[in-house]
Amino acid sequence: MSALFPLRVSGAKSSRRGNVLVGPVDLELSGAGTTVVIGPNGSGKTSLLAMLHGTNRLNAGRIDWAVPQDQARAQQAFVFQRPILLRRSVIQNIAYPLLMRGMTRKTALNRATEWSERVGLGAMLDRPAQSLSGGEQQKLALARAMICDPQLLFLDEPCAALDGRATREIEAILQSVAASGTDLIMTTHDLGQAQRLAQDVVFMLHGKVHECTSAKEFFTAPKTNAARAFLRGDIVE
Amino acid sequence: MADLWGGLVQAFWLIVTFDADLFEITLRSLYVTLTALVIACLIALPLASLLAVKRFRWRRTVIGVLNALMGLPPVVVGLIVYVLLSRSGPFGVFGLLFTPTAMIIAQVIIIVPLVASIAHQSLRELWTDYHDLLISLNVTQAQKMRTLLWDARRALLTAALAGFGRGIGEVGAIMIVGGNIDHATRVLTTAIALETGRGDFALALGLGFVLIALAVAVNLMIHGLSRTEVEGRW
C-alpha cells in the first residue's frame, strides 16, 4: 500500500457547462492493490477517475489524499482508453515524462529502453508510435505511465478495444506492476477482467457510487438490486 | 506571345551570363525576405503555440484579429511603416527609411499574421490530441508549447513557406519604404515594376521568370532538407 492512501472523498462533484459529469461522490479507499470501477456506459467511471486524478475540475466537495494534493498528483499516472501518442518514435514517447521532469536525455532513454523491453516493445524502439497496433499502443501508454514509478496508476478501460491475446498481455503487465507495489484504480466493463484483477470494487450508476466493497463480497453477495442485475448481465439503466 | 518568348530568352541570358545586377537584386530579395521570415517566425510560432495552450479572456478575439490581418494590404503596411520611419516620424532618428532594414520591418509585419494563423491552426489540432496526456503529466506551460512546436514542425514548415511566398512576391510595401533605389534597395519585384513601367517587357518578364524560379527552388530545397513526404506522416 502506498503512502497516498487512505483516500477520502466527500461530496465530490465534477461538472462541465452545467452538466454534472459525476457526483456527488462519497468514497473511502484503503488502496490495497487493485480497485476496479465498474458500471454501465455513461455511469461516470471515466469522469470519476479524471476527477480523482485532478484533470477534471472539482466543482464541489473534497478529495483528500494522505499527502498534500500536489505531492499526490506527482505520484500518479493515467492511462487513457484511447492511447494518446506523441508524434514521435516509441522510445521518445516512453522517455517523454522523464525528460519533462528534467532528467538527462541519456538516463531517460536508458530507462525508456528498459521499460519498453518490460512491456514487450523492445524490438520497435525507433518505429513511429502511430505505426503500432492497438495492443502495442496501449503497452506503450502503460510503459510511459509507469516510467516515473508512480505509486498509483489510473487506467481507463485499458483493454476496451483489444482482442483476447492483447488483453491477456496487458493484464499480465498490470499484475506485475501491482505485484511490484503500485496501486491500480481502473475502470472496465468486462466483468471477467474485474474478477481476474480486482481486490476492491466500486460500482457506479448514474454518476454516483452505488456500491463499494471488496471484490469477493461484490461478486458473491452484492448488496443492491442494481448490482445484482448488472452481474446477471441484465441491462441496467 | 513574342513578349513572353523574349522574356524567356532574356531570363536565360541574364542567368547564363551571370549578370551582376541580376545577382545583386536577387540576393537582396532573398536577404530581405529570408531575414523577415526568420524574425516573423520567431514572433509568430511562440505566439501561435501560446494561443493554442493558454486560455485567457481575449483569446478568441486575438485569433480572429490575426486571421483577419492575413489579408493586410501591403501598400497600407508600407505607408504606415513609412510614416513611422520618416524623418519627422517617431523612429526617424534611426535613419532607416529607404534601407533594406525598413523593407524587412515592413515584411515582418505582413508575414507575422499569416504564419501565426496557419501555425495556430495546426497547433490547435495537435493540442486537442495531446491535451489530456499533457494535463495528466502536469507539464509546465512552456513545456507544452515546446512539445507542440516540436511535434508539429512539419506543419509549421508549411506555415513558414506560405510566409516566404507572401514576402518574396510582395511589392507594395517594399516599394514605398525601400524606394527601389538602384544598388541599395532594388529587389526583384520592384525591378519588375520599374521595367514594366519603362516598357522593357522582355527584361521585366526575364526578372519575373527568375523570381518564380527562385521561389520554386527555395520551396523544393526546404522540402528536400526537411524530408517531407519521405519519412512518416509528421
Interface residues (C-beta under 8 A of the other chain):
Chain A: H53 T55 R73 A74 A77 F78 F80 I84 L86 R87 R88 Y96 P97 M100 P128 Q130 S131
Chain B: L126 D129 Y130 D132 L133 I135 S136 L137 N138 V139 Q143 T147 D151 A152 G232 R233 W234
